[in-house]
Amino acid sequence: MLPAGRPCCPQDEAQMLQMLRNGTLDALIFEDTFVRYQASVNCDMYVAGIPYKPYDDAFAFTNGTSLVRAL
């Protein structure tokens, strides 16, 4: 099982997907964007149902940062 009490990282995501594939998990409830992306790039996975709780994402950047200029 995945450790509790810490943020999810890419290694955790890979472990969860492997657990789905090997039958350790029957299903996974996760953030919608991640689920839709994984279903689009993994032909053995699909989305069942509708999003439980929709939300909007936003990103804030300090004026003049290199990230803002790059966008």
N, CA, C and O atoms as a CHARMM CRD file, in Angstrom:
* protein
*
  284
    1    1 MET  N      0.84000  -1.17800   0.00000 PROA 1      0.00000
    2    1 MET  CA     0.00000   0.00000   0.00000 PROA 1      0.00000
    3    1 MET  C      0.88300   1.23800   0.00000 PROA 1      0.00000
    4    1 MET  O      2.01400   1.20400   0.48500 PROA 1      0.00000
    5    2 LEU  N      0.37000   2.31200  -0.53700 PROA 2      0.00000
    6    2 LEU  CA     1.13500   3.55500  -0.61200 PROA 2      0.00000
    7    2 LEU  C      1.19900   4.23800   0.74300 PROA 2      0.00000
    8    2 LEU  O      0.23800   4.17700   1.51000 PROA 2      0.00000
    9    3 PRO  N      2.31500   4.88700   1.05100 PROA 3      0.00000
   10    3 PRO  CA     2.43800   5.59000   2.33100 PROA 3      0.00000
   11    3 PRO  C      1.42900   6.72400   2.43600 PROA 3      0.00000
   12    3 PRO  O      1.17600   7.42900   1.45900 PROA 3      0.00000
   13    4 ALA  N      0.86000   6.89600   3.60700 PROA 4      0.00000
   14    4 ALA  CA    -0.10900   7.97100   3.83900 PROA 4      0.00000
   15    4 ALA  C      0.60800   9.20700   4.35300 PROA 4      0.00000
   16    4 ALA  O      1.72300   9.11600   4.86700 PROA 4      0.00000
   17    5 GLY  N     -0.02100  10.34500   4.21600 PROA 5      0.00000
   18    5 GLY  CA     0.47400  11.56000   4.82600 PROA 5      0.00000
   19    5 GLY  C      1.55700  12.29200   4.06300 PROA 5      0.00000
   20    5 GLY  O      2.25700  13.12700   4.63500 PROA 5      0.00000
   21    6 ARG  N      1.70700  11.99500   2.78200 PROA 6      0.00000
   22    6 ARG  CA     2.66800  12.75700   1.99300 PROA 6      0.00000
   23    6 ARG  C      2.08200  12.96700   0.60200 PROA 6      0.00000
   24    6 ARG  O      1.22700  12.19500   0.16800 PROA 6      0.00000
   25    7 PRO  N      2.53300  14.00100  -0.09700 PROA 7      0.00000
   26    7 PRO  CA     1.99500  14.25600  -1.43700 PROA 7      0.00000
   27    7 PRO  C      2.29600  13.10600  -2.39100 PROA 7      0.00000
   28    7 PRO  O      3.29100  12.39800  -2.23100 PROA 7      0.00000
   29    8 CYS  N      1.44400  12.93000  -3.36600 PROA 8      0.00000
   30    8 CYS  CA     1.64500  11.91500  -4.39800 PROA 8      0.00000
   31    8 CYS  C      2.74300  12.38100  -5.34900 PROA 8      0.00000
   32    8 CYS  O      2.79700  13.55400  -5.71800 PROA 8      0.00000
   33    9 CYS  N      3.59700  11.47600  -5.73500 PROA 9      0.00000
   34    9 CYS  CA     4.67200  11.80700  -6.67300 PROA 9      0.00000
   35    9 CYS  C      4.57500  10.85400  -7.87300 PROA 9      0.00000
   36    9 CYS  O      3.82500   9.87900  -7.81900 PROA 9      0.00000
   37   10 PRO  N      5.32000  11.11900  -8.95000 PROA 10     0.00000
   38   10 PRO  CA     5.24100  10.24900 -10.13300 PROA 10     0.00000
   39   10 PRO  C      5.50100   8.77200  -9.83700 PROA 10     0.00000
   40   10 PRO  O      4.90500   7.90700 -10.47900 PROA 10     0.00000
   41   11 GLN  N      6.37700   8.47000  -8.88100 PROA 11     0.00000
   42   11 GLN  CA     6.62800   7.06900  -8.53700 PROA 11     0.00000
   43   11 GLN  C      5.37200   6.43800  -7.93300 PROA 11     0.00000
   44   11 GLN  O      5.08300   5.27000  -8.19200 PROA 11     0.00000
   45   12 ASP  N      4.62200   7.20600  -7.12700 PROA 12     0.00000
   46   12 ASP  CA     3.37500   6.69800  -6.55800 PROA 12     0.00000
   47   12 ASP  C      2.36400   6.41500  -7.65900 PROA 12     0.00000
   48   12 ASP  O      1.68700   5.38700  -7.64000 PROA 12     0.00000
   49   13 GLU  N      2.26300   7.33000  -8.61700 PROA 13     0.00000
   50   13 GLU  CA     1.32800   7.14500  -9.72300 PROA 13     0.00000
   51   13 GLU  C      1.67600   5.88300 -10.50400 PROA 13     0.00000
   52   13 GLU  O      0.78700   5.10200 -10.84300 PROA 13     0.00000
   53   14 ALA  N      2.94500   5.67800 -10.79000 PROA 14     0.00000
   54   14 ALA  CA     3.37000   4.47700 -11.51300 PROA 14     0.00000
   55   14 ALA  C      3.05000   3.22000 -10.71100 PROA 14     0.00000
   56   14 ALA  O      2.63300   2.20800 -11.27500 PROA 14     0.00000
   57   15 GLN  N      3.24500   3.28700  -9.39500 PROA 15     0.00000
   58   15 GLN  CA     2.94500   2.13700  -8.54600 PROA 15     0.00000
   59   15 GLN  C      1.44700   1.84600  -8.54400 PROA 15     0.00000
   60   15 GLN  O      1.04400   0.68400  -8.61100 PROA 15     0.00000
   61   16 MET  N      0.61900   2.88500  -8.46800 PROA 16     0.00000
   62   16 MET  CA    -0.83600   2.68000  -8.48900 PROA 16     0.00000
   63   16 MET  C     -1.28000   2.04900  -9.80100 PROA 16     0.00000
   64   16 MET  O     -2.11300   1.14300  -9.80000 PROA 16     0.00000
   65   17 LEU  N     -0.73700   2.51700 -10.91500 PROA 17     0.00000
   66   17 LEU  CA    -1.10100   1.94400 -12.20600 PROA 17     0.00000
   67   17 LEU  C     -0.66400   0.48800 -12.30000 PROA 17     0.00000
   68   17 LEU  O     -1.39600  -0.34200 -12.83900 PROA 17     0.00000
   69   18 GLN  N      0.51400   0.16900 -11.78400 PROA 18     0.00000
   70   18 GLN  CA     0.97500  -1.22000 -11.78200 PROA 18     0.00000
   71   18 GLN  C      0.07300  -2.09300 -10.91400 PROA 18     0.00000
   72   18 GLN  O     -0.22000  -3.23300 -11.27200 PROA 18     0.00000
   73   19 MET  N     -0.36400  -1.56100  -9.77700 PROA 19     0.00000
   74   19 MET  CA    -1.26100  -2.30900  -8.89100 PROA 19     0.00000
   75   19 MET  C     -2.60100  -2.58200  -9.56900 PROA 19     0.00000
   76   19 MET  O     -3.19800  -3.63600  -9.34900 PROA 19     0.00000
   77   20 LEU  N     -3.08000  -1.65000 -10.38900 PROA 20     0.00000
   78   20 LEU  CA    -4.29400  -1.89800 -11.17300 PROA 20     0.00000
   79   20 LEU  C     -4.06200  -3.02500 -12.16600 PROA 20     0.00000
   80   20 LEU  O     -4.89000  -3.92500 -12.30800 PROA 20     0.00000
   81   21 ARG  N     -2.94000  -2.96600 -12.84400 PROA 21     0.00000
   82   21 ARG  CA    -2.65400  -3.96300 -13.87900 PROA 21     0.00000
   83   21 ARG  C     -2.47100  -5.36900 -13.31200 PROA 21     0.00000
   84   21 ARG  O     -2.89000  -6.34300 -13.93700 PROA 21     0.00000
   85   22 ASN  N     -1.85200  -5.48700 -12.13800 PROA 22     0.00000
   86   22 ASN  CA    -1.60200  -6.83100 -11.60600 PROA 22     0.00000
   87   22 ASN  C     -2.72000  -7.34600 -10.71100 PROA 22     0.00000
   88   22 ASN  O     -2.61000  -8.43800 -10.15200 PROA 22     0.00000
   89   23 GLY  N     -3.80200  -6.56900 -10.56600 PROA 23     0.00000
   90   23 GLY  CA    -4.96600  -7.03600  -9.82200 PROA 23     0.00000
   91   23 GLY  C     -4.93900  -6.76600  -8.33600 PROA 23     0.00000
   92   23 GLY  O     -5.86200  -7.16600  -7.62700 PROA 23     0.00000
   93   24 THR  N     -3.89800  -6.09100  -7.83400 PROA 24     0.00000
   94   24 THR  CA    -3.86100  -5.72500  -6.42100 PROA 24     0.00000
   95   24 THR  C     -4.97600  -4.73500  -6.11300 PROA 24     0.00000
   96   24 THR  O     -5.56600  -4.77700  -5.03400 PROA 24     0.00000
   97   25 LEU  N     -5.26600  -3.84500  -7.05900 PROA 25     0.00000
   98   25 LEU  CA    -6.38100  -2.90100  -6.95200 PROA 25     0.00000
   99   25 LEU  C     -7.42000  -3.24900  -8.00300 PROA 25     0.00000
  100   25 LEU  O     -7.07600  -3.62100  -9.12500 PROA 25     0.00000
  101   26 ASP  N     -8.69300  -3.12800  -7.64100 PROA 26     0.00000
  102   26 ASP  CA    -9.76500  -3.32300  -8.61400 PROA 26     0.00000
  103   26 ASP  C    -10.09800  -2.02900  -9.34000 PROA 26     0.00000
  104   26 ASP  O    -10.49900  -2.05000 -10.50400 PROA 26     0.00000
  105   27 ALA  N     -9.93100  -0.90300  -8.65400 PROA 27     0.00000
  106   27 ALA  CA   -10.26100   0.40200  -9.22600 PROA 27     0.00000
  107   27 ALA  C     -9.43000   1.46200  -8.52400 PROA 27     0.00000
  108   27 ALA  O     -8.83100   1.21900  -7.47600 PROA 27     0.00000
  109   28 LEU  N     -9.40900   2.63400  -9.12100 PROA 28     0.00000
  110   28 LEU  CA    -8.65000   3.74800  -8.57600 PROA 28     0.00000
  111   28 LEU  C     -9.48100   5.01500  -8.72500 PROA 28     0.00000
  112   28 LEU  O     -9.96800   5.32100  -9.81300 PROA 28     0.00000
  113   29 ILE  N     -9.63900   5.73700  -7.64700 PROA 29     0.00000
  114   29 ILE  CA   -10.29700   7.04300  -7.68800 PROA 29     0.00000
  115   29 ILE  C     -9.18700   8.07200  -7.58500 PROA 29     0.00000
  116   29 ILE  O     -8.43000   8.09700  -6.61400 PROA 29     0.00000
  117   30 PHE  N     -9.10100   8.92300  -8.60500 PROA 30     0.00000
  118   30 PHE  CA    -7.98300   9.85900  -8.67100 PROA 30     0.00000
  119   30 PHE  C     -8.44500  11.13200  -9.34900 PROA 30     0.00000
  120   30 PHE  O     -9.57800  11.21300  -9.82400 PROA 30     0.00000
  121   31 GLU  N     -7.58100  12.11800  -9.39500 PROA 31     0.00000
  122   31 GLU  CA    -7.86400  13.41200 -10.00900 PROA 31     0.00000
  123   31 GLU  C     -8.21100  13.23200 -11.48700 PROA 31     0.00000
  124   31 GLU  O     -7.55100  12.47600 -12.19900 PROA 31     0.00000
  125   32 ASP  N     -9.24900  13.93100 -11.94000 PROA 32     0.00000
  126   32 ASP  CA    -9.83100  13.73100 -13.26600 PROA 32     0.00000
  127   32 ASP  C     -8.84200  13.90800 -14.41600 PROA 32     0.00000
  128   32 ASP  O     -8.83900  13.10100 -15.34500 PROA 32     0.00000
  129   33 THR  N     -8.01500  14.93000 -14.37600 PROA 33     0.00000
  130   33 THR  CA    -7.08000  15.16600 -15.47100 PROA 33     0.00000
  131   33 THR  C     -6.10000  14.00300 -15.61200 PROA 33     0.00000
  132   33 THR  O     -5.81700  13.56000 -16.72600 PROA 33     0.00000
  133   34 PHE  N     -5.58300  13.50700 -14.48900 PROA 34     0.00000
  134   34 PHE  CA    -4.68100  12.35900 -14.50500 PROA 34     0.00000
  135   34 PHE  C     -5.38900  11.14000 -15.08400 PROA 34     0.00000
  136   34 PHE  O     -4.81900  10.42800 -15.91100 PROA 34     0.00000
  137   35 VAL  N     -6.61800  10.89500 -14.66000 PROA 35     0.00000
  138   35 VAL  CA    -7.37400   9.72500 -15.11700 PROA 35     0.00000
  139   35 VAL  C     -7.62100   9.79800 -16.62300 PROA 35     0.00000
  140   35 VAL  O     -7.39400   8.82100 -17.33700 PROA 35     0.00000
  141   36 ARG  N     -8.08300  10.94700 -17.10600 PROA 36     0.00000
  142   36 ARG  CA    -8.34900  11.08200 -18.54200 PROA 36     0.00000
  143   36 ARG  C     -7.06700  10.92900 -19.36300 PROA 36     0.00000
  144   36 ARG  O     -7.08100  10.31600 -20.43100 PROA 36     0.00000
  145   37 TYR  N     -5.96700  11.48200 -18.87000 PROA 37     0.00000
  146   37 TYR  CA    -4.69800  11.33200 -19.58700 PROA 37     0.00000
  147   37 TYR  C     -4.27900   9.86100 -19.63400 PROA 37     0.00000
  148   37 TYR  O     -3.92100   9.35500 -20.69700 PROA 37     0.00000
  149   38 GLN  N     -4.31900   9.17700 -18.49800 PROA 38     0.00000
  150   38 GLN  CA    -3.90200   7.77200 -18.46700 PROA 38     0.00000
  151   38 GLN  C     -4.77900   6.91500 -19.36600 PROA 38     0.00000
  152   38 GLN  O     -4.27900   6.01600 -20.04200 PROA 38     0.00000
  153   39 ALA  N     -6.07900   7.18000 -19.38200 PROA 39     0.00000
  154   39 ALA  CA    -6.97100   6.42000 -20.25700 PROA 39     0.00000
  155   39 ALA  C     -6.66200   6.68800 -21.73000 PROA 39     0.00000
  156   39 ALA  O     -6.86300   5.81300 -22.57200 PROA 39     0.00000
  157   40 SER  N     -6.17500   7.88600 -22.04500 PROA 40     0.00000
  158   40 SER  CA    -5.87300   8.21100 -23.44200 PROA 40     0.00000
  159   40 SER  C     -4.56000   7.59900 -23.92300 PROA 40     0.00000
  160   40 SER  O     -4.39800   7.36600 -25.12100 PROA 40     0.00000
  161   41 VAL  N     -3.62600   7.33400 -23.02400 PROA 41     0.00000
  162   41 VAL  CA    -2.32500   6.79000 -23.43800 PROA 41     0.00000
  163   41 VAL  C     -2.14600   5.31000 -23.09100 PROA 41     0.00000
  164   41 VAL  O     -1.16000   4.70000 -23.50400 PROA 41     0.00000
  165   42 ASN  N     -3.06600   4.73500 -22.35200 PROA 42     0.00000
  166   42 ASN  CA    -2.99700   3.31900 -21.97100 PROA 42     0.00000
  167   42 ASN  C     -4.26900   2.63000 -22.44300 PROA 42     0.00000
  168   42 ASN  O     -5.33600   2.82400 -21.85900 PROA 42     0.00000
  169   43 CYS  N     -4.16200   1.83000 -23.49200 PROA 43     0.00000
  170   43 CYS  CA    -5.35400   1.21600 -24.07200 PROA 43     0.00000
  171   43 CYS  C     -5.99400   0.17900 -23.15300 PROA 43     0.00000
  172   43 CYS  O     -7.11500  -0.25600 -23.41800 PROA 43     0.00000
  173   44 ASP  N     -5.31900  -0.22400 -22.09100 PROA 44     0.00000
  174   44 ASP  CA    -5.89200  -1.20100 -21.16600 PROA 44     0.00000
  175   44 ASP  C     -6.61600  -0.53400 -19.99200 PROA 44     0.00000
  176   44 ASP  O     -7.05800  -1.22600 -19.07500 PROA 44     0.00000
  177   45 MET  N     -6.74500   0.79100 -20.00200 PROA 45     0.00000
  178   45 MET  CA    -7.41700   1.50900 -18.91400 PROA 45     0.00000
  179   45 MET  C     -8.53900   2.35800 -19.48100 PROA 45     0.00000
  180   45 MET  O     -8.46000   2.83700 -20.61200 PROA 45     0.00000
  181   46 TYR  N     -9.57800   2.54000 -18.69000 PROA 46     0.00000
  182   46 TYR  CA   -10.69800   3.36200 -19.12500 PROA 46     0.00000
  183   46 TYR  C    -11.32800   4.04900 -17.92000 PROA 46     0.00000
  184   46 TYR  O    -11.10100   3.66500 -16.77300 PROA 46     0.00000
  185   47 VAL  N    -12.12200   5.07000 -18.20800 PROA 47     0.00000
  186   47 VAL  CA   -12.80800   5.85200 -17.18400 PROA 47     0.00000
  187   47 VAL  C    -14.21800   5.30500 -17.03400 PROA 47     0.00000
  188   47 VAL  O    -14.91400   5.08200 -18.02500 PROA 47     0.00000
  189   48 ALA  N    -14.63200   5.09200 -15.80300 PROA 48     0.00000
  190   48 ALA  CA   -15.99600   4.64800 -15.52300 PROA 48     0.00000
  191   48 ALA  C    -16.68300   5.71600 -14.68000 PROA 48     0.00000
  192   48 ALA  O    -16.11700   6.18600 -13.69200 PROA 48     0.00000
  193   49 GLY  N    -17.87500   6.09500 -15.05400 PROA 49     0.00000
  194   49 GLY  CA   -18.62200   7.07500 -14.27300 PROA 49     0.00000
  195   49 GLY  C    -18.28800   8.50500 -14.64600 PROA 49     0.00000
  196   49 GLY  O    -17.68800   8.78000 -15.68500 PROA 49     0.00000
  197   50 ILE  N    -18.69300   9.40200 -13.76800 PROA 50     0.00000
  198   50 ILE  CA   -18.49300  10.83200 -13.98400 PROA 50     0.00000
  199   50 ILE  C    -17.62100  11.38200 -12.86000 PROA 50     0.00000
  200   50 ILE  O    -17.50200  10.74900 -11.81100 PROA 50     0.00000
  201   51 PRO  N    -17.00900  12.55000 -13.06100 PROA 51     0.00000
  202   51 PRO  CA   -16.19400  13.12300 -11.97600 PROA 51     0.00000
  203   51 PRO  C    -17.01100  13.30200 -10.70000 PROA 51     0.00000
  204   51 PRO  O    -18.15200  13.76100 -10.73900 PROA 51     0.00000
  205   52 TYR  N    -16.41400  12.93500  -9.57900 PROA 52     0.00000
  206   52 TYR  CA   -17.07600  13.02800  -8.27700 PROA 52     0.00000
  207   52 TYR  C    -17.28200  14.47100  -7.86500 PROA 52     0.00000
  208   52 TYR  O    -18.37600  14.85300  -7.45100 PROA 52     0.00000
  209   53 LYS  N    -16.23900  15.27100  -7.97500 PROA 53     0.00000
  210   53 LYS  CA   -16.31200  16.66200  -7.54600 PROA 53     0.00000
  211   53 LYS  C    -15.48200  17.50800  -8.50700 PROA 53     0.00000
  212   53 LYS  O    -14.25300  17.50000  -8.43000 PROA 53     0.00000
  213   54 PRO  N    -16.13700  18.23800  -9.41200 PROA 54     0.00000
  214   54 PRO  CA   -15.37100  19.06400 -10.34400 PROA 54     0.00000
  215   54 PRO  C    -14.70600  20.24600  -9.64100 PROA 54     0.00000
  216   54 PRO  O    -15.20500  20.74900  -8.63400 PROA 54     0.00000
  217   55 TYR  N    -13.58400  20.67200 -10.18300 PROA 55     0.00000
  218   55 TYR  CA   -12.89800  21.85000  -9.65800 PROA 55     0.00000
  219   55 TYR  C    -12.10100  22.48700 -10.78600 PROA 55     0.00000
  220   55 TYR  O    -11.84300  21.86500 -11.81600 PROA 55     0.00000
  221   56 ASP  N    -11.72700  23.71100 -10.57300 PROA 56     0.00000
  222   56 ASP  CA   -10.93700  24.44100 -11.56300 PROA 56     0.00000
  223   56 ASP  C     -9.52300  24.61500 -11.04900 PROA 56     0.00000
  224   56 ASP  O     -9.30800  24.82000  -9.85400 PROA 56     0.00000
  225   57 ASP  N     -8.56700  24.53500 -11.94700 PROA 57     0.00000
  226   57 ASP  CA    -7.16200  24.76000 -11.61000 PROA 57     0.00000
  227   57 ASP  C     -6.75000  26.15700 -12.04700 PROA 57     0.00000
  228   57 ASP  O     -7.28300  26.70200 -13.01300 PROA 57     0.00000
  229   58 ALA  N     -5.81200  26.71700 -11.33500 PROA 58     0.00000
  230   58 ALA  CA    -5.24500  28.00900 -11.71300 PROA 58     0.00000
  231   58 ALA  C     -3.78500  28.04200 -11.29400 PROA 58     0.00000
  232   58 ALA  O     -3.39000  27.37700 -10.33600 PROA 58     0.00000
  233   59 PHE  N     -2.99700  28.80700 -12.00600 PROA 59     0.00000
  234   59 PHE  CA    -1.59100  28.98000 -11.68100 PROA 59     0.00000
  235   59 PHE  C     -1.30200  30.46600 -11.57700 PROA 59     0.00000
  236   59 PHE  O     -1.73800  31.24800 -12.42200 PROA 59     0.00000
  237   60 ALA  N     -0.57800  30.85400 -10.55800 PROA 60     0.00000
  238   60 ALA  CA    -0.20500  32.25600 -10.37200 PROA 60     0.00000
  239   60 ALA  C      1.30300  32.39700 -10.52200 PROA 60     0.00000
  240   60 ALA  O      2.07000  31.57900 -10.01400 PROA 60     0.00000
  241   61 PHE  N      1.71300  33.43400 -11.21900 PROA 61     0.00000
  242   61 PHE  CA     3.13100  33.71500 -11.42300 PROA 61     0.00000
  243   61 PHE  C      3.40500  35.16400 -11.05300 PROA 61     0.00000
  244   61 PHE  O      2.57200  36.03800 -11.29500 PROA 61     0.00000
  245   62 THR  N      4.54600  35.41600 -10.48000 PROA 62     0.00000
  246   62 THR  CA     4.96900  36.77700 -10.19000 PROA 62     0.00000
  247   62 THR  C      5.23100  37.50600 -11.50300 PROA 62     0.00000
  248   62 THR  O      5.81200  36.93800 -12.42800 PROA 62     0.00000
  249   63 ASN  N      4.80000  38.77100 -11.58200 PROA 63     0.00000
  250   63 ASN  CA     5.03600  39.56400 -12.79300 PROA 63     0.00000
  251   63 ASN  C      6.51400  39.59200 -13.14800 PROA 63     0.00000
  252   63 ASN  O      7.37400  39.78300 -12.28900 PROA 63     0.00000
  253   64 GLY  N      6.79100  39.39800 -14.43200 PROA 64     0.00000
  254   64 GLY  CA     8.15300  39.50900 -14.91400 PROA 64     0.00000
  255   64 GLY  C      9.00800  38.26400 -14.78300 PROA 64     0.00000
  256   64 GLY  O     10.17700  38.28500 -15.16900 PROA 64     0.00000
  257   65 THR  N      8.46100  37.17800 -14.25200 PROA 65     0.00000
  258   65 THR  CA     9.26700  35.96300 -14.13300 PROA 65     0.00000
  259   65 THR  C      9.52400  35.35800 -15.50900 PROA 65     0.00000
  260   65 THR  O      8.79100  35.63000 -16.46100 PROA 65     0.00000
  261   66 SER  N     10.55000  34.55300 -15.60800 PROA 66     0.00000
  262   66 SER  CA    10.88500  33.93500 -16.89500 PROA 66     0.00000
  263   66 SER  C      9.77300  33.00800 -17.37500 PROA 66     0.00000
  264   66 SER  O      9.59800  32.83800 -18.58200 PROA 66     0.00000
  265   67 LEU  N      9.02600  32.41100 -16.46600 PROA 67     0.00000
  266   67 LEU  CA     7.91600  31.54800 -16.87000 PROA 67     0.00000
  267   67 LEU  C      6.84800  32.33700 -17.60100 PROA 67     0.00000
  268   67 LEU  O      6.31800  31.87400 -18.61100 PROA 67     0.00000
  269   68 VAL  N      6.52500  33.52000 -17.10700 PROA 68     0.00000
  270   68 VAL  CA     5.50500  34.34200 -17.75500 PROA 68     0.00000
  271   68 VAL  C      5.98100  34.76300 -19.14200 PROA 68     0.00000
  272   68 VAL  O      5.20500  34.72400 -20.09600 PROA 68     0.00000
  273   69 ARG  N      7.21400  35.15500 -19.26400 PROA 69     0.00000
  274   69 ARG  CA     7.75100  35.55400 -20.57200 PROA 69     0.00000
  275   69 ARG  C      7.75100  34.36500 -21.53600 PROA 69     0.00000
  276   69 ARG  O      7.53200  34.54200 -22.73400 PROA 69     0.00000
  277   70 ALA  N      7.99100  33.17000 -21.02900 PROA 70     0.00000
  278   70 ALA  CA     8.01200  31.97700 -21.88500 PROA 70     0.00000
  279   70 ALA  C      6.62400  31.61900 -22.38800 PROA 70     0.00000
  280   70 ALA  O      6.48000  31.07600 -23.48400 PROA 70     0.00000
  281   71 LEU  N      5.60700  31.91700 -21.59700 PROA 71     0.00000
  282   71 LEU  CA     4.24100  31.61000 -22.00400 PROA 71     0.00000
  283   71 LEU  C      3.77600  32.59800 -23.03800 PROA 71     0.00000
  284   71 LEU  O      2.64300  32.50900 -23.51100 PROA 71     0.00000
